[in-house]
Amino acid sequence: MSRQALTDTLLRDIGELYEGADDYNVKIQVGEDSEMEIFNAHSVILRARSTYFRSAFSSNWAKKEGDYFIFKKPNVSAVVFQIMLKYIYTGTIALDAINVESNLIELLIAADEMNLSELVDHLQQHIINLNHDWMVQNGVKLFNIISQRKGIFSKLEKYCNKIMNQEPELLIDSNDFWRLDDETLITFIQLDNLKMEEVNIWENLVKWGIAKNPTLSTDMTTWGLDEYDILKRTLSKFIHHIRFFQMTPQEYYYKVRPLGKLLPKELEGDLLSYYIVPDCKLVTKVLPPRKSQNIKGTESAILTTKHFNLISYWIDDGQETLPNVLKNGQYEFNLLLRGTKDGFGVEVFKKKCNNKGATIVIIKLKNSNKIIGGYNPIRWSESGSYLSSNQSFIFSFYSNTLDSSTNILSRVKDSFYAILDDNNRGQGFGFGDLYIFLKSCKLKHYTTRIHDSDTFEIDDYEVFQVLKK
C-alpha cells in the first residue's frame, strides 16, 4: 500500500470519529441564549489539530464536570462551528456548499482564532478567486474585517488594497457602503493610488455620512443648521483627506461650495479664494493629485496624465491646448529626482540629473496649486555656461485643472541663453528666465512671463528624463 493510500485511510478512520464515536469527553457550548447548541468532541483530536485548543485544555478555559470538559464558545455561530469541527476531524471543507459560501468571512475569522493557518490560507485564496458579484455583496464586511485585523490576512489585505486602488466601484456601489466603518473609510480616501475622481469621492463621503445618521433626510434642501451640524460632526475626521484643490472650478462651484457649512472655516475660505484667484496664498495644506491619474511609470506626486500629455504636445511644438490633442504622446517620463524624497540641494541635482539627456523640471509652489517648470532638450552637464537651444520652453499651469486661460507656455526667444548649465557663480541650474535653486523667475530671454512674482518658494519639485517611446 502506498504512503498516500495509508494517509487517506488514516484520515478516513479519524473522520469517522466525527460522526460515529460514542466516547466523547468534550462538550462545546456554541452561541448564546436561544441560539446556543452543544457539540461533542474528543479533546485529543482538538489538541492535536489546533494550538488554540491545546492551550484551552491546559489552562482554566475548559471546566471539568464529571467525565466531560465543558468549553464555551459564544462568539461563533453553530453553523460556522459545525463546519470548523468537521474540518478539524476530516481535513476537508466543501467550499461550494451553501452554508460555507454564505459564511466565508465568519469562517475566516474562526479559522484564525483557532490557529488553523492552513485553512486561513485556503479561505483567503478562495475569496480572492471569487467573482465580482461576491465582492459587491460582501465587500464592505470584508474590508471592515481586514481593516480591524491589519497584518493578519496578508493575502486578502493586498487584494483589498488592489481593489481600493483600481476598482473602488465594487465597494462604492455596494448597498452596504454606509456600513463601512470609520477607519476603513479613512484608509480608503487616503490612498494616493485611488482610481476615482476627487469630486466622486466627496459626493460618496457625504452620502455615507447621511446614511450613518438615520434622522437626516436625504433631501438636503430641507435642512436647517442642526442637520448640517450633525453631518459636519460625522465627517470632521475625513474632510482633510479630501483633495478639494484638485477639483475643477465647475466641480467646486456645483458640488462643494453649496455644502460649505460642512467645512472648517479656514478651508472654506481658502477654497473660495483659490477658485477666484488661483495664485493666492493659502493657509490650508494642498494635497498632491492622486497617483492613479499619472502616466504609467512616471511616479509623479505632482502631475497627472493630462499634464504630461500637454507637455508632450508642447515638446512636439504644439502651440495651443486643445482637447483633441491631449492624448498620450510619444514620450515616456522617467523620474530622476523628487525634492521631498532626495533633497533640494544642487549636489543632489548634479548626481541624479547630469548627463541624462532631455529633461523636464517640475516645481510645485508652496501654499498654492500652481506649477512652474521648464524643458531642457539637451542635457545637464556642469558645463559652466549657457547652452543654446531653439526647442527649450518654460511654462506654468495648475494641478487641479488645465485651462487655456491659465496655462502659460513661454518659448525661448534668445536661444543663446536658453539653458543655464551651472555657471559656477552660485546660480546653479535652470533656464534663461527660471533659476531653480535661486528660486528666481524673471522675464528676459523667453517670450512670456510665467509667474507674477520675481521669486517663489518650493513645496516640492521633480525632474524627469524625457525618452521617446
SULCOR-V200640 format. One record per residue. N is the residue number from 1. PSI is psi as a letter, one per 30 degrees, with the letter a starting at -180 (* if undefined). D_FIRST is the distance of its C-alpha to the first C-alpha in Angstrom with 2 decimals. Layout:
# SULCOR-V200640
N|PSI|D_FIRST, N|PSI|D_FIRST
This chain:
# SULCOR-V200640
1|k|0.00, 2|l|3.81, 3|e|6.69, 4|e|8.31, 5|e|6.26, 6|e|6.73, 7|e|10.18, 8|e|10.93, 9|e|10.40, 10|e|12.61, 11|e|15.10, 12|e|15.33, 13|e|16.13, 14|e|18.61, 15|e|20.02, 16|f|20.89, 17|f|23.20, 18|e|25.27, 19|e|26.30, 20|g|26.09, 21|l|26.61, 22|g|29.92, 23|h|30.04, 24|k|31.18, 25|g|33.45, 26|k|34.62, 27|k|37.05, 28|j|37.58, 29|j|40.89, 30|k|40.59, 31|a|43.71, 32|l|47.29, 33|b|49.84, 34|f|49.36, 35|f|46.29, 36|k|44.45, 37|l|41.23, 38|k|39.18, 39|k|35.38, 40|k|33.33, 41|l|30.56, 42|k|28.90, 43|e|30.42, 44|e|27.32, 45|e|25.39, 46|e|28.45, 47|e|28.99, 48|e|25.44, 49|f|25.56, 50|k|29.22, 51|f|31.73, 52|e|34.38, 53|f|33.36, 54|e|32.80, 55|e|36.46, 56|e|37.53, 57|f|36.32, 58|g|37.73, 59|a|41.17, 60|g|43.68, 61|e|42.19, 62|k|40.49, 63|k|42.87, 64|k|41.86, 65|j|43.37, 66|b|42.50, 67|g|38.72, 68|k|38.08, 69|k|38.20, 70|j|40.40, 71|k|39.67, 72|k|41.97, 73|i|41.03, 74|f|44.17, 75|g|43.69, 76|k|40.73, 77|l|40.96, 78|e|38.95, 79|e|37.39, 80|e|36.20, 81|e|34.93, 82|e|32.92, 83|e|31.10, 84|e|30.62, 85|e|29.36, 86|e|26.74, 87|e|25.60, 88|e|25.50, 89|e|23.20, 90|f|20.95, 91|g|21.36, 92|l|22.65, 93|k|26.19, 94|j|27.63, 95|f|30.20, 96|f|31.79, 97|k|32.50, 98|e|36.26, 99|f|36.22, 100|e|34.23, 101|e|36.41, 102|f|39.56, 103|g|38.57, 104|e|36.99, 105|e|39.60, 106|e|39.43, 107|e|35.61, 108|e|36.04, 109|e|38.58, 110|e|36.50, 111|e|33.38, 112|e|35.63, 113|e|37.25, 114|g|33.96, 115|h|32.83, 116|i|29.79, 117|e|30.27, 118|e|27.24, 119|e|28.52, 120|e|32.03, 121|e|31.04, 122|e|29.18, 123|e|32.22, 124|e|34.66, 125|e|33.11, 126|e|32.95, 127|e|36.66, 128|e|37.59, 129|f|36.05, 130|l|38.01, 131|l|41.18, 132|f|44.74, 133|e|45.46, 134|e|43.15, 135|e|44.95, 136|e|48.35, 137|e|47.42, 138|f|45.63, 139|e|46.84, 140|e|49.55, 141|e|47.27, 142|e|44.68, 143|e|47.42, 144|e|48.87, 145|e|45.56, 146|e|44.97, 147|e|48.56, 148|f|48.28, 149|h|45.07, 150|k|45.87, 151|f|43.19, 152|e|40.47, 153|i|39.06, 154|e|39.70, 155|e|38.05, 156|e|40.01, 157|e|43.12, 158|e|43.13, 159|e|42.55, 160|e|45.36, 161|e|47.70, 162|e|47.11, 163|e|47.99, 164|e|51.05, 165|e|52.19, 166|e|51.51, 167|h|51.28, 168|f|53.25, 169|f|54.21, 170|f|50.74, 171|e|51.89, 172|e|55.61, 173|f|55.26, 174|k|53.19, 175|f|55.08, 176|g|53.90, 177|e|55.34, 178|f|57.89, 179|f|55.13, 180|k|54.32, 181|l|55.12, 182|e|57.74, 183|e|55.58, 184|e|53.34, 185|e|56.46, 186|e|58.06, 187|e|54.98, 188|e|55.17, 189|f|58.87, 190|f|58.82, 191|k|56.44, 192|f|58.19, 193|g|55.92, 194|k|56.36, 195|i|56.79, 196|k|59.51, 197|k|63.29, 198|e|64.98, 199|e|67.17, 200|e|64.13, 201|e|62.60, 202|e|65.94, 203|e|66.20, 204|e|62.71, 205|e|63.40, 206|e|66.52, 207|e|64.65, 208|e|62.00, 209|e|64.79, 210|e|66.55, 211|f|63.37, 212|f|62.84, 213|i|66.25, 214|f|66.41, 215|f|70.16, 216|k|70.87, 217|k|71.87, 218|f|70.18, 219|j|73.73, 220|f|74.94, 221|f|78.44, 222|g|79.03, 223|l|78.17, 224|a|80.57, 225|e|80.34, 226|e|78.23, 227|e|75.45, 228|e|75.48, 229|e|75.38, 230|e|72.26, 231|e|70.43, 232|e|71.75, 233|e|70.28, 234|e|66.89, 235|f|66.87, 236|e|68.57, 237|f|65.46, 238|f|64.39, 239|e|67.73, 240|f|67.78, 241|f|64.42, 242|k|65.85, 243|i|67.31, 244|e|70.53, 245|f|72.31, 246|g|69.83, 247|l|70.94, 248|l|73.53, 249|e|77.05, 250|e|76.56, 251|e|73.35, 252|e|75.12, 253|e|78.20, 254|f|76.53, 255|f|73.34, 256|e|74.13, 257|e|77.91, 258|f|78.21, 259|g|75.71, 260|f|77.46, 261|f|77.83, 262|f|74.12, 263|l|74.52, 264|k|75.94, 265|e|79.61, 266|e|79.15, 267|e|76.42, 268|e|78.39, 269|e|81.46, 270|e|79.65, 271|e|78.06, 272|e|81.42, 273|e|83.08, 274|e|80.38, 275|f|80.38, 276|e|84.19, 277|i|84.61, 278|f|81.29, 279|g|82.45, 280|l|83.53, 281|k|82.40, 282|k|79.65, 283|e|78.78, 284|k|75.31, 285|k|72.48, 286|j|71.51, 287|k|67.75, 288|l|66.60, 289|l|65.19, 290|k|61.50, 291|f|59.60, 292|f|57.91, 293|f|61.26, 294|l|61.24, 295|k|60.56, 296|k|56.99, 297|f|56.98, 298|e|60.41, 299|h|59.26, 300|k|62.79, 301|g|63.65, 302|e|67.10, 303|l|67.06, 304|l|65.35, 305|e|64.49, 306|e|67.93, 307|e|69.70, 308|e|67.82, 309|e|68.58, 310|e|72.25, 311|e|72.31, 312|e|70.69, 313|e|73.44, 314|e|76.11, 315|e|74.70, 316|g|75.14, 317|g|78.82, 318|k|78.48, 319|f|81.48, 320|l|80.70, 321|j|77.94, 322|k|77.03, 323|e|73.95, 324|f|73.16, 325|f|72.89, 326|i|70.75, 327|l|67.45, 328|k|64.97, 329|a|66.99, 330|g|66.20, 331|k|65.64, 332|k|62.84, 333|j|63.74, 334|j|61.90, 335|k|62.53, 336|e|64.04, 337|k|65.44, 338|k|65.69, 339|e|68.34, 340|f|66.57, 341|e|63.50, 342|f|65.07, 343|l|68.62, 344|g|72.07, 345|l|73.72, 346|e|75.12, 347|e|72.98, 348|e|69.73, 349|e|71.14, 350|e|71.97, 351|e|68.55, 352|f|66.57, 353|f|68.94, 354|k|70.94, 355|h|70.48, 356|g|68.04, 357|a|70.28, 358|k|71.39, 359|l|70.73, 360|k|71.69, 361|k|72.63, 362|k|72.05, 363|j|73.92, 364|k|73.47, 365|k|76.63, 366|k|76.57, 367|h|77.11, 368|l|77.15, 369|g|75.01, 370|k|77.02, 371|k|75.42, 372|l|77.42, 373|a|76.34, 374|l|76.98, 375|k|75.63, 376|j|75.97, 377|f|75.37, 378|d|75.76, 379|l|74.05, 380|k|74.72, 381|g|75.51, 382|h|78.14, 383|f|80.79, 384|g|83.46, 385|a|85.21, 386|k|85.12, 387|k|83.09, 388|k|84.65, 389|k|82.86, 390|f|83.86, 391|f|80.41, 392|k|80.06, 393|l|80.43, 394|l|80.18, 395|l|79.40, 396|k|78.91, 397|a|77.19, 398|k|75.50, 399|f|71.82, 400|f|71.75, 401|l|73.56, 402|j|74.83, 403|k|78.36, 404|f|80.95, 405|f|83.54, 406|f|81.79, 407|k|79.90, 408|k|82.04, 409|k|81.61, 410|j|83.99, 411|l|84.07, 412|k|85.72, 413|f|89.41, 414|i|90.24, 415|f|87.45, 416|f|88.56, 417|g|87.54, 418|e|84.33, 419|k|81.85, 420|j|82.58, 421|h|80.34, 422|j|81.09, 423|g|84.74, 424|g|84.48, 425|g|87.04, 426|g|84.67, 427|f|84.14, 428|b|80.68, 429|l|79.13, 430|a|79.92, 431|l|81.96, 432|e|85.71, 433|f|86.10, 434|j|82.91, 435|j|82.29, 436|e|78.80, 437|f|79.35, 438|f|83.00, 439|h|81.98, 440|k|85.00, 441|j|85.55, 442|k|88.98, 443|j|90.26, 444|e|91.58, 445|f|89.71, 446|l|87.74, 447|e|89.08, 448|k|88.22, 449|k|87.87, 450|f|84.27, 451|k|84.91, 452|g|87.98, 453|l|88.13, 454|f|88.62, 455|l|85.89, 456|l|82.48, 457|k|79.77, 458|k|76.11, 459|e|73.29, 460|l|70.67, 461|l|70.68, 462|k|68.26, 463|k|68.58, 464|k|66.61, 465|k|66.34, 466|j|67.24, 467|k|65.22, 468|k|65.52, 469|*|62.35
